[in-house]
Amino acid sequence: MGEVAGYGGGGYGSVGAVLVLFILLVIIVSAFGFGFGV
């Protein structure tokens, strides 16, 4: 519960971290898509 206290709350620290990384990945892919006009 101390590793990633900001994400997931409670005992879902690792799950929250993975979820945040996944969301960031989606945002980055979308940004690249719009940036290159695909």
Helices and strands as residue ranges (DSSP letters): H 13-35
